[in-house]
Amino acid sequence: MKVIGIETSCDETGVAIYDAKDGLIADLLYSQIGIHQKFGGVVPEMASRDHIRKTLPMVSQALAIAGCTKDDIDAIAYTAGPGLVGALLVGASIAKSLAMAWQVPALGIHHMEGHLLAATMTLEPPQYPFVALLVSGGHTQLMECTAHGQYVLLGESVDDAAGEAFDKVAKMLGLGYPGGPEIARVAEQGDHKRFTFPRPMTRKPGLNFSFSGLKTYVMNTVNDIDVVSEQDIADIACAFQDAVVDTIRIKCGRALKQTGLNQLVIAGGVSANTQLREVLDREDGFHLYYPAQSLCTDNGAMIAYAGYLRFIKGQADTLDIKVHPRWPMDELEAM
């Protein structure tokens, strides 16, 4: 059984093929960073147009790499949301058109469930139930996961997500896009003791996140320096990253204590942050799981795998082209 996965939710085009016996047999990813970098963020219309150019050729390339033809494909999975509506429509339209032409089912996959399941694509995956931290450019969420498709939202960002805050702070500091890797890079040269930034919403009960105030604190710190040097940038980046990571650590600890669980899965683009992994790895009382670095960013592999798991449980969508730019994960159908 083989399932193609198509990911076009934002600024990366991913196409992969998952085989029930051999696992990933093709995995292609094209990043649009070069297109959006000069704008300091994603331009939705440009993202959609580039997905149109790239997706079908990548499908053909993936089939060639896997050594199979359209007749070997049993289902097509695509990202149905959340994400940029135009970008999502490109992937959905291509997936449904191919499904109709190839006479196979199409399955709309939740983007964040794809990230979550990427962390289970290991030789020793976590076993349900567990707590998941889904942390990316558009989302920072804590979920209690009791089974595949059974998710309870514990807390989420009430304003900027962690990844979005990284991008905006990087722009303040004159660094490149995307902000996460740039902040992490310059923070390696920073002095952890020079600045101490607040850990937002950690003195209040609850599991929600807020990074907007931290972003403002960074801006005020920058404005208080007459001439910002490279060392100033490194020190501020270091303090900002420390604050975000420590905030996440505190909230994850609370979520585990509240649920009584001892497994934590972190997934999404920000889960690639080395400091975040190291800090959580040092914590006692729970087991930590996360995807391979290559599966942290948006990718077709996670959509193909999520599609495979839902396909074998009987999910199949109509050929109507519907996407969900906003899509709460706890509304998903349980498997």
PATOR-307737 format. One record per atom (N, C-alpha, C): residue in one letter; x, y, z. Coordinates in steps of 0.02 Angstrom, whole numbers, padded with zeros to 5 digits, always signed. Last residue first. Layout:
N
AXYZ/...
//
This chain:
335
M-00489+00411+00768/M-00475+00350+00729/M-00479+00288+00773/A-00597+00552+00775/A-00556+00502+00809/A-00548+00441+00765/E-00588+00696+00676/E-00622+00632+00687/E-00574+00583+00720/L-00549+00853+00755/L-00536+00799+00709/L-00575+00736+00727/E-00558+00955+00842/E-00619+00941+00804/E-00609+00882+00756/D-00437+00984+00897/D-00481+00941+00937/D-00548+00929+00904/M-00381+01074+00809/M-00361+01004+00804/M-00406+00958+00844/P-00470+01195+00718/P-00450+01169+00784/P-00437+01094+00781/W-00425+01282+00588/W-00452+01214+00598/W-00429+01188+00666/R-00420+01397+00460/R-00421+01389+00533/R-00457+01324+00548/P-00426+01356+00327/P-00371+01399+00349/P-00364+01401+00425/H-00470+01220+00257/H-00486+01249+00322/H-00427+01292+00346/V-00549+01178+00099/V-00490+01186+00143/V-00512+01222+00206/K-00617+01076-00026/K-00629+01115+00035/K-00564+01118+00075/I-00681+01017-00165/I-00619+01050-00144/I-00635+01098-00086/D-00754+00857-00174/D-00763+00929-00165/D-00698+00959-00139/L-00739+00722-00174/L-00696+00759-00221/L-00709+00835-00218/T-00738+00664-00002/T-00769+00674-00067/T-00721+00713-00112/D-00614+00559+00081/D-00654+00620+00072/D-00688+00620+00005/A-00595+00428+00194/A-00590+00449+00124/A-00637+00508+00115/Q-00538+00316+00318/Q-00556+00384+00300/Q-00547+00395+00225/G-00503+00188+00362/G-00564+00196+00325/G-00582+00267+00305/K-00384+00163+00418/K-00440+00163+00464/K-00506+00180+00429/I-00297+00181+00316/I-00307+00112+00337/I-00363+00106+00389/F-00303+00323+00311/F-00330+00283+00256/F-00344+00211+00278/R-00235+00365+00423/R-00307+00377+00419/R-00340+00335+00364/L-00106+00322+00394/L-00138+00300+00455/L-00214+00310+00453/Y-00083+00391+00271/Y-00082+00317+00274/Y-00120+00293+00335/G-00085+00523+00315/G-00135+00499+00267/G-00140+00424+00267/A+00028+00526+00394/A-00038+00538+00425/A-00094+00513+00380/Y+00121+00503+00289/Y+00114+00456+00345/Y+00047+00464+00381/A+00102+00615+00207/A+00094+00548+00180/A+00083+00497+00235/I+00132+00715+00298/I+00065+00712+00270/I+00051+00643+00240/M+00265+00693+00325/M+00218+00689+00381/M+00146+00684+00356/A+00320+00712+00197/A+00325+00647+00229/A+00273+00640+00285/G+00313+00843+00157/G+00264+00797+00130/G+00263+00730+00165/N+00330+00971+00284/N+00356+00921+00237/N+00301+00874+00214/D+00389+01102+00385/D+00334+01076+00345/D+00362+01028+00293/T+00519+01041+00497/T+00488+01092+00455/T+00429+01061+00418/C+00551+00915+00551/C+00524+00968+00594/C+00489+01022+00553/L+00613+00817+00481/L+00540+00813+00484/L+00510+00867+00528/S+00748+00834+00496/S+00720+00842+00428/S+00644+00841+00427/Q+00769+00801+00630/Q+00774+00870+00609/Q+00740+00882+00541/A+00646+00683+00687/A+00711+00698+00657/A+00710+00769+00632/P+00536+00735+00823/P+00551+00709+00756/P+00625+00718+00739/Y+00543+00680+00996/Y+00537+00732+00946/Y+00557+00703+00878/Y+00509+00649+01168/Y+00512+00625+01100/Y+00506+00684+01052/L+00553+00615+01336/L+00546+00665+01283/L+00554+00632+01214/H+00479+00563+01486/H+00517+00543+01427/H+00502+00592+01371/F+00496+00634+01652/F+00458+00616+01592/F+00507+00596+01536/G+00577+00663+01760/G+00508+00644+01773/G+00467+00628+01711/D+00683+00807+01728/D+00670+00740+01755/D+00594+00726+01757/E+00765+00891+01594/E+00712+00887+01644/E+00700+00815+01666/R+00851+00886+01488/R+00880+00887+01556/R+00828+00881+01611/D+00770+00897+01378/D+00804+00833+01390/D+00832+00829+01461/L+00736+01031+01382/L+00685+00981+01399/L+00715+00913+01413/V+00862+01084+01343/V+00831+01103+01407/V+00779+01052+01428/E+00882+01026+01216/E+00929+01013+01271/E+00898+01029+01339/R+00773+01077+01142/R+00781+01005+01152/R+00826+00990+01211/L+00803+01214+01148/L+00739+01189+01174/L+00745+01114+01188/Q+00925+01219+01082/Q+00922+01237+01153/Q+00858+01210+01185/T+00890+01183+00950/T+00935+01141+00990/T+00930+01155+01064/N+00738+01180+00871/N+00783+01223+00909/N+00825+01180+00958/A+00642+01103+00815/A+00710+01092+00791/A+00761+01133+00830/S+00524+01149+00858/S+00551+01091+00894/S+00621+01073+00870/V+00483+01244+00771/V+00524+01268+00827/V+00552+01209+00867/G+00404+01166+00679/G+00467+01197+00659/G+00512+01217+00717/G+00342+01016+00761/G+00335+01081+00729/G+00403+01113+00718/A+00343+00944+00928/A+00343+00940+00855/A+00328+01008+00826/I+00370+00841+01068/I+00373+00908+01040/I+00380+00902+00965/V+00292+00745+01190/V+00311+00747+01119/V+00315+00820+01098/L+00316+00668+01342/L+00307+00732+01308/L+00334+00726+01237/Q+00251+00566+01468/Q+00280+00568+01402/Q+00264+00636+01370/N+00180+00551+01584/N+00253+00555+01589/N+00288+00550+01522/L+00032+00628+01657/L+00066+00588+01607/L+00142+00598+01612/G-00051+00707+01732/G-00024+00647+01763/G+00013+00602+01715/T-00100+00826+01690/T-00129+00766+01659/T-00106+00702+01693/Q-00026+00916+01768/Q-00100+00921+01767/Q-00131+00856+01740/K+00106+00882+01738/K+00081+00874+01806/K+00005+00873+01808/L+00110+00916+01603/L+00123+00847+01623/L+00096+00834+01694/A+00085+01053+01612/A+00039+01010+01575/A+00048+00937+01594/R+00196+01100+01685/R+00128+01106+01713/R+00080+01058+01679/G+00298+01072+01594/G+00298+01041+01659/G+00229+01043+01691/C+00261+01159+01491/C+00259+01087+01479/C+00258+01049+01545/K+00282+01283+01554/K+00214+01264+01534/K+00209+01188+01521/I+00422+01281+01573/I+00377+01287+01630/I+00307+01263+01613/R+00467+01272+01438/R+00485+01220+01488/R+00436+01221+01546/I+00420+01392+01385/I+00394+01328+01360/I+00408+01272+01409/T+00500+01480+01459/T+00427+01484+01463/T+00396+01418+01440/D+00626+01443+01414/D+00609+01433+01484/D+00533+01436+01495/V+00618+01480+01279/V+00630+01411+01297/V+00609+01397+01369/V+00599+01620+01291/V+00550+01578+01256/V+00557+01505+01278/A+00716+01659+01361/A+00649+01672+01388/A+00596+01628+01356/D+00820+01620+01276/D+00816+01592+01344/D+00746+01600+01372/Q+00792+01703+01167/Q+00786+01631+01160/Q+00780+01597+01228/F+00821+01828+01228/F+00754+01814+01201/F+00744+01738+01196/A+00956+01816+01260/A+00907+01826+01314/A+00836+01810+01290/C+01009+01801+01129/C+01020+01750+01181/C+00967+01755+01236/A+00974+01922+01071/A+00949+01859+01042/A+00954+01803+01093/I+01051+02006+01153/I+00977+02012+01152/I+00946+01948+01125/D+01180+01964+01120/D+01157+01961+01189/D+01081+01964+01193/A+01186+01990+00981/A+01195+01922+01006/A+01168+01914+01077/I+01168+02129+00981/I+01120+02086+00946/I+01124+02014+00972/D+01283+02168+01050/D+01217+02184+01077/D+01164+02138+01047/Q+01379+02126+00959/Q+01375+02092+01024/Q+01309+02107+01058/E+01356+02214+00855/E+01345+02143+00843/E+01340+02105+00908/S+01271+02359+00928/S+01329+02323+00901/S+01310+02250+00887/V+01176+02499+00913/V+01171+02427+00925/V+01229+02392+00889/V+01186+02644+00996/V+01213+02612+00934/V+01217+02537+00948/D+01097+02657+01110/D+01109+02710+01061/D+01133+02682+00994/I+00967+02562+01172/I+01039+02561+01155/I+01051+02611+01099/D+00833+02564+01184/D+00871+02595+01238/D+00946+02596+01225/N+00785+02488+01079/N+00779+02561+01075/N+00819+02597+01129/V+00806+02359+01128/V+00843+02382+01070/V+00843+02458+01066/T+00711+02359+01231/T+00782+02349+01247/T+00826+02374+01190/N+00593+02372+01159/N+00613+02426+01206/N+00687+02420+01224/M+00595+02248+01091/M+00597+02311+01053/M+00619+02369+01097/V+00583+02159+01199/V+00643+02159+01157/V+00650+02225+01119/Y+00455+02193+01241/Y+00511+02202+01287/Y+00577+02203+01248/T+00381+02150+01131/T+00384+02222+01147/T+00442+02237+01194/K+00399+02012+01147/K+00422+02045+01085/K+00429+02120+01096/L+00332+01994+01265/L+00404+01981+01263/L+00435+02014+01202/G+00202+02020+01224/G+00234+02064+01272/G+00309+02056+01273/S+00181+01909+01138/S+00178+01977+01112/S+00213+02027+01159/F+00171+01782+01183/F+00239+01806+01168/F+00239+01878+01142/S+00086+01676+01285/S+00082+01743+01255/S+00153+01769+01245/F-00008+01526+01314/F+00054+01561+01300/F+00039+01631+01273/N-00097+01430+01440/N-00093+01471+01379/N-00026+01506+01375/L-00118+01358+01554/L-00069+01331+01507/L-00067+01370+01442/G-00134+01412+01729/G-00157+01399+01661/G-00100+01380+01615/P-00093+01552+01836/P-00112+01482+01823/P-00134+01473+01751/K+00050+01659+01814/K-00022+01649+01818/K-00038+01576+01807/R+00180+01664+01791/R+00161+01677+01860/R+00085+01671+01870/T+00193+01649+01657/T+00214+01592+01698/T+00196+01603+01771/M+00167+01750+01565/M+00110+01709+01589/M+00131+01649+01630/P+00334+01760+01501/P+00264+01782+01501/P+00214+01728+01524/R+00469+01796+01578/R+00440+01732+01556/R+00364+01742+01558/P+00571+01938+01530/P+00516+01905+01567/P+00496+01839+01536/F+00752+01932+01518/F+00687+01950+01491/F+00632+01912+01529/T+00899+01994+01564/T+00850+01945+01587/T+00781+01968+01564/F+01063+02014+01496/F+00992+02033+01499/F+00951+01976+01527/R+01188+01950+01532/R+01182+02023+01522/R+01110+02048+01529/K+01202+01814+01540/K+01192+01851+01602/K+01178+01926+01593/H+01229+01756+01419/H+01166+01738+01452/H+01151+01781+01513/D+01291+01832+01282/D+01303+01827+01354/D+01237+01815+01389/G+01307+01750+01120/G+01279+01796+01168/G+01298+01781+01240/Q+01337+01665+01020/Q+01390+01711+01040/Q+01368+01759+01095/E+01219+01598+00999/E+01276+01558+01022/E+01334+01603+01045/A+01134+01687+00941/A+01130+01679+01014/A+01188+01638+01042/V+01149+01673+00806/V+01185+01728+00838/V+01185+01722+00914/R+01071+01552+00789/R+01140+01558+00766/R+01178+01613+00803/A+00944+01579+00839/A+00984+01526+00870/A+01058+01532+00851/I+00904+01678+00748/I+00910+01693+00820/I+00956+01642+00853/E+00903+01599+00631/E+00947+01658+00636/E+00958+01678+00709/P+00806+01499+00653/P+00876+01480+00644/P+00924+01538+00652/G+00691+01594+00671/G+00713+01544+00720/G+00786+01524+00712/G+00662+01677+00559/G+00696+01703+00617/G+00724+01652+00665/P+00699+01634+00385/P+00657+01634+00446/P+00698+01650+00508/Y+00771+01798+00373/Y+00710+01758+00379/Y+00725+01687+00353/G+00903+01885+00466/G+00866+01860+00408/G+00803+01822+00426/L+00910+02033+00572/L+00931+01966+00551/L+00886+01942+00494/G+00882+02149+00637/G+00914+02153+00572/G+00940+02087+00547/L+00808+02142+00749/L+00880+02140+00758/L+00918+02143+00692/M+00679+02138+00701/M+00699+02195+00742/M+00775+02200+00747/K+00683+02011+00641/K+00677+02070+00598/K+00698+02133+00636/A+00688+01932+00755/A+00744+01930+00708/A+00742+01991+00663/V+00561+01960+00805/V+00620+01983+00842/V+00682+01982+00797/K+00483+01897+00708/K+00477+01969+00718/K+00537+01997+00757/D+00521+01761+00717/D+00527+01797+00654/D+00527+01873+00665/F+00489+01731+00851/F+00558+01726+00827/F+00568+01766+00763/A+00350+01748+00844/A+00390+01794+00886/A+00463+01791+00866/E+00318+01639+00763/E+00304+01707+00739/E+00344+01758+00778/G+00353+01535+00850/G+00388+01543+00787/G+00379+01612+00757/A+00257+01556+00954/A+00329+01560+00967/A+00369+01572+00902/A+00120+01665+00905/A+00150+01599+00919/A+00225+01607+00927/D+00043+01806+00977/D+00095+01779+00933/D+00115+01709+00954/D-00090+01760+01070/D-00070+01811+01021/D-00018+01781+00975/V-00112+01650+01143/V-00168+01696+01139/V-00152+01755+01092/S-00067+01483+01114/S-00047+01553+01113/S-00108+01597+01104/E-00145+01362+01226/E-00120+01385+01162/E-00099+01458+01166/G-00190+01210+01311/G-00170+01280+01310/G-00142+01298+01243/L-00254+01089+01288/L-00240+01109+01357/L-00223+01183+01362/L-00366+01002+01189/L-00324+01063+01193/L-00317+01083+01266/V-00358+00835+01159/V-00389+00885+01201/V-00342+00944+01207/Y-00388+00713+01035/Y-00345+00766+01061/Y-00386+00815+01102/Q-00385+00579+00945/Q-00419+00600+01007/Q-00373+00649+01044/G-00308+00537+00841/G-00368+00574+00825/G-00406+00598+00886/H-00247+00405+00930/H-00242+00438+00865/H-00309+00471+00848/A-00267+00452+01103/A-00265+00402+01049/A-00259+00441+00984/T-00241+00558+01185/T-00258+00494+01216/T-00259+00436+01167/C-00152+00696+01211/C-00166+00649+01157/C-00179+00580+01187/E-00169+00859+01251/E-00170+00793+01281/E-00193+00744+01228/M-00067+00991+01190/M-00123+00946+01180/M-00114+00883+01223/L-00024+01157+01175/L-00014+01097+01216/L-00077+01054+01210/Q+00040+01259+01046/Q-00015+01225+01078/Q+00010+01167+01121/T+00067+01380+00940/T+00100+01355+01000/T+00043+01325+01042/H+00078+01417+00766/H+00045+01384+00822/H+00092+01371+00880/G+00149+01469+00661/G+00080+01492+00670/G+00046+01465+00732/G+00277+01415+00669/G+00268+01486+00653/G+00199+01512+00667/S+00262+01304+00812/S+00282+01321+00744/S+00273+01395+00732/V+00233+01170+00911/V+00261+01237+00913/V+00292+01254+00845/L+00150+01071+01014/L+00153+01085+00943/L+00173+01158+00936/L+00177+00956+01131/L+00188+01027+01120/L+00197+01037+01045/A+00076+00831+01201/A+00112+00855+01142/A+00117+00931+01144/V+00072+00698+01316/V+00062+00770+01305/V+00104+00790+01245/F-00006+00536+01289/F+00051+00580+01301/F+00030+00653+01293/P-00064+00363+01309/P-00073+00436+01301/P-00008+00475+01315/Y+00025+00307+01162/Y-00030+00345+01192/Y-00045+00319+01261/Q+00201+00299+01157/Q+00138+00263+01159/Q+00084+00308+01190/P+00327+00358+01044/P+00289+00363+01107/P+00224+00323+01101/P+00433+00240+00952/P+00387+00297+00957/P+00353+00300+01025/E+00568+00187+00904/E+00538+00183+00971/E+00491+00242+00982/L+00595+00218+00773/L+00596+00147+00792/L+00564+00136+00860/T+00477+00344+00714/T+00541+00322+00740/T+00537+00248+00758/M+00369+00435+00693/M+00401+00399+00638/M+00472+00379+00658/T+00315+00516+00786/T+00306+00444+00797/T+00338+00402+00742/A+00332+00643+00742/A+00372+00623+00801/A+00364+00549+00817/A+00236+00653+00646/A+00306+00649+00624/A+00351+00625+00681/L+00120+00675+00714/L+00135+00606+00695/L+00205+00598+00668/L+00129+00816+00728/L+00126+00772+00786/L+00147+00701+00768/H+00123+00859+00594/H+00182+00873+00635/H+00185+00825+00695/G-00008+00812+00565/G+00050+00787+00528/G+00114+00798+00567/E-00080+00891+00649/E-00079+00819+00663/E-00022+00787+00625/M-00059+01011+00583/M-00027+01001+00648/M-00030+00929+00670/H-00135+00990+00462/H-00063+01006+00461/H-00029+00991+00527/H-00245+00862+00431/H-00232+00921+00474/H-00157+00930+00479/I-00284+00811+00266/I-00248+00800+00328/I-00238+00866+00365/G-00400+00735+00161/G-00376+00799+00187/G-00347+00790+00256/L-00375+00613+00040/L-00386+00625+00111/L-00357+00693+00131/A-00446+00523-00096/A-00407+00581-00073/A-00425+00593+00000/P-00439+00362-00181/P-00466+00409-00132/P-00418+00467-00118/V-00423+00349-00361/V-00404+00329-00294/V-00434+00380-00245/Q-00419+00377-00502/Q-00472+00337-00471/Q-00450+00306-00405/W-00339+00464-00565/W-00309+00399-00549/W-00358+00351-00517/A-00424+00574-00577/A-00393+00545-00637/A-00367+00475-00624/M-00459+00598-00443/M-00511+00584-00492/M-00482+00549-00553/A-00333+00622-00389/A-00374+00568-00362/A-00429+00548-00411/L-00293+00735-00460/L-00257+00672-00470/L-00298+00613-00445/S-00387+00824-00407/S-00385+00811-00479/S-00349+00746-00494/K-00355+00824-00272/K-00421+00800-00293/K-00423+00784-00367/A-00223+00877-00277/A-00236+00811-00248/A-00303+00783-00272/I-00244+01004-00335/I-00202+00954-00369/I-00217+00884-00343/S-00327+01061-00237/S-00350+01055-00307/S-00310+01003-00344/A-00246+01058-00122/A-00310+01022-00123/A-00333+01011-00195/G-00138+01140-00160/G-00127+01070-00143/G-00191+01030-00147/V-00209+01262-00181/V-00167+01233-00233/V-00159+01158-00220/L-00270+01287-00059/L-00313+01272-00117/L-00272+01241-00174/L-00162+01321+00022/L-00199+01259+00035/L-00240+01238-00025/A-00129+01445-00033/A-00081+01390-00037/A-00116+01323-00026/G-00244+01518+00000/G-00225+01508-00070/G-00178+01450-00079/V-00244+01512+00143/V-00299+01484+00104/V-00280+01472+00031/L-00116+01452+00244/L-00136+01506+00199/L-00187+01479+00149/G-00182+01344+00374/G-00129+01372+00333/G-00156+01430+00292/P-00229+01185+00452/P-00235+01257+00440/P-00176+01282+00399/G-00277+01100+00298/G-00276+01157+00343/G-00241+01137+00408/A-00256+00996+00214/A-00319+01032+00206/A-00323+01094+00251/T-00128+00923+00130/T-00142+00966+00187/T-00205+01007+00173/Y-00167+00758+00069/Y-00147+00828+00059/Y-00163+00868+00121/A-00147+00596-00001/A-00159+00638+00058/A-00133+00709+00044/I-00210+00475-00101/I-00174+00539-00103/I-00195+00580-00042/A-00187+00297-00122/A-00224+00355-00096/A-00179+00417-00101/D-00114+00203-00193/D-00179+00183-00166/D-00220+00242-00140/I-00013+00185-00336/I-00035+00229-00281/I-00105+00210-00259/D+00019+00117-00448/D+00041+00088-00385/D+00016+00127-00324/D-00017+00193-00554/D-00057+00133-00542/D-00038+00099-00476/K+00080+00290-00565/K+00017+00309-00535/K-00026+00248-00518/T+00228+00193-00525/T+00186+00233-00569/T+00122+00251-00531/C+00394+00188-00450/C+00325+00165-00459/C+00288+00212-00507/G+00515+00228-00394/G+00514+00172-00441/G+00444+00145-00452/A+00533+00336-00316/A+00505+00276-00283/A+00504+00216-00329/I+00575+00426-00413/I+00622+00407-00360/I+00599+00342-00327/A+00456+00438-00487/A+00516+00411-00519/A+00566+00387-00466/L+00371+00496-00394/L+00354+00430-00423/L+00416+00397-00453/A+00439+00617-00376/A+00432+00570-00319/A+00415+00500-00345/Q+00422+00678-00501/Q+00489+00660-00477/Q+00487+00609-00421/S+00284+00698-00502/S+00315+00655-00553/S+00384+00632-00531/V+00276+00787-00394/V+00240+00723-00392/V+00271+00674-00442/M+00351+00893-00444/M+00377+00856-00387/M+00341+00790-00378/P+00267+00941-00547/P+00333+00913-00563/P+00363+00872-00506/L+00158+00983-00459/L+00151+00927-00507/L+00218+00899-00530/T+00221+01092-00378/T+00191+01031-00351/T+00187+00973-00400/K+00276+01211-00436/K+00319+01158-00411/K+00284+01091-00398/R+00182+01306-00477/R+00237+01288-00521/R+00272+01223-00500/I+00098+01314-00367/I+00070+01294-00432/I+00126+01270-00478/H+00185+01366-00272/H+00159+01298-00263/H+00131+01271-00329/D+00197+01494-00323/D+00255+01450-00327/D+00234+01378-00315/R+00071+01547-00297/R+00094+01541-00367/R+00153+01493-00373/S+00071+01547-00156/S+00023+01507-00194/S+00047+01494-00266/A+00174+01640-00128/A+00179+01570-00105/A+00133+01525-00146/M+00122+01756-00181/M+00182+01728-00210/M+00192+01655-00190/E+00015+01774-00092/E+00003+01764-00163/E+00063+01733-00198/P+00082+01788+00038/P+00036+01733+00021/P+00026+01721-00053/V+00242+01807+00080/V+00192+01843+00040/V+00143+01791+00013/V+00320+01788+00236/V+00287+01755+00180/V+00237+01802+00146/G+00459+01901+00271/G+00402+01858+00290/G+00368+01832+00227/G+00550+01989+00220/G+00550+01978+00291/G+00493+01935+00316/F+00569+02007+00087/F+00510+02040+00116/F+00506+02031+00192/K+00676+01929+00057/K+00685+02002+00050/K+00626+02041+00077/Q+00622+01799+00073/Q+00672+01826+00119/Q+00677+01902+00116/H+00540+01738-00018/H+00509+01781+00032/H+00559+01819+00076/I+00624+01663-00102/I+00574+01708-00130/I+00551+01760-00080/G+00702+01585-00018/G+00735+01633-00062/G+00687+01683-00092/I+00605+01502+00040/I+00638+01553+00081/I+00670+01606+00037/Q+00532+01398-00010/Q+00525+01462-00042/Q+00561+01518-00005/S+00594+01232-00032/S+00582+01290+00012/S+00579+01355-00028/Y+00539+01072-00064/Y+00563+01134-00095/Y+00544+01192-00050/L+00568+00903-00043/L+00548+00966-00011/L+00580+01024-00047/L+00525+00731-00052/L+00551+00791-00084/L+00525+00853-00048/D+00543+00568-00038/D+00531+00625+00007/D+00565+00687-00022/A+00502+00398-00050/A+00518+00460-00085/A+00500+00517-00040/I+00477+00302+00040/I+00515+00281-00018/I+00529+00340-00065/L+00455+00272+00207/L+00463+00325+00158/L+00505+00301+00100/G+00409+00099+00220/G+00412+00166+00248/G+00418+00219+00194/D+00390-00027+00168/D+00458+00001+00166/D+00464+00071+00196/K+00253-00059+00187/K+00306-00107+00202/K+00374-00074+00211/A+00177+00051+00153/A+00161+00015+00214/A+00217-00033+00235/D+00258+00198+00101/D+00241+00130+00084/D+00231+00090+00149/Y+00233+00364+00053/Y+00242+00317+00110/Y+00217+00249+00089/I+00307+00494-00032/I+00269+00431-00040/I+00286+00385+00019/A+00291+00673-00041/A+00323+00612-00018/A+00277+00553-00032/V+00320+00842-00058/V+00288+00784-00089/V+00326+00722-00067/G+00302+01011-00013/G+00327+00945+00004/G+00286+00891-00031/T+00348+01174-00018/T+00312+01124-00056/T+00342+01056-00040/E+00328+01307+00094/E+00367+01249+00074/E+00323+01199+00037/D+00250+01406+00149/D+00303+01426+00103/D+00351+01368+00086/C+00103+01331+00173/C+00133+01397+00182/C+00186+01409+00129/S+00046+01209+00138/S+00009+01252+00183/S+00037+01322+00189/T+00064+01096+00056/T+00070+01163+00026/T+00037+01215+00072/E+00105+00930+00033/E+00104+00983+00083/E+00115+01051+00050/I+00049+00772-00002/I+00062+00838-00032/I+00053+00891+00021/G+00089+00601-00010/G+00073+00658+00032/G+00094+00722-00002/I+00030+00445-00068/I+00067+00507-00083/I+00043+00561-00035/V+00045+00281-00013/V+00007+00343-00008/V+00053+00402-00023/K+00029+00109-00045/K+00069+00169-00052/K+00024+00231-00051/M+00042-00059+00000/M+00000+00000+00000/M+00044+00063+00000/
//
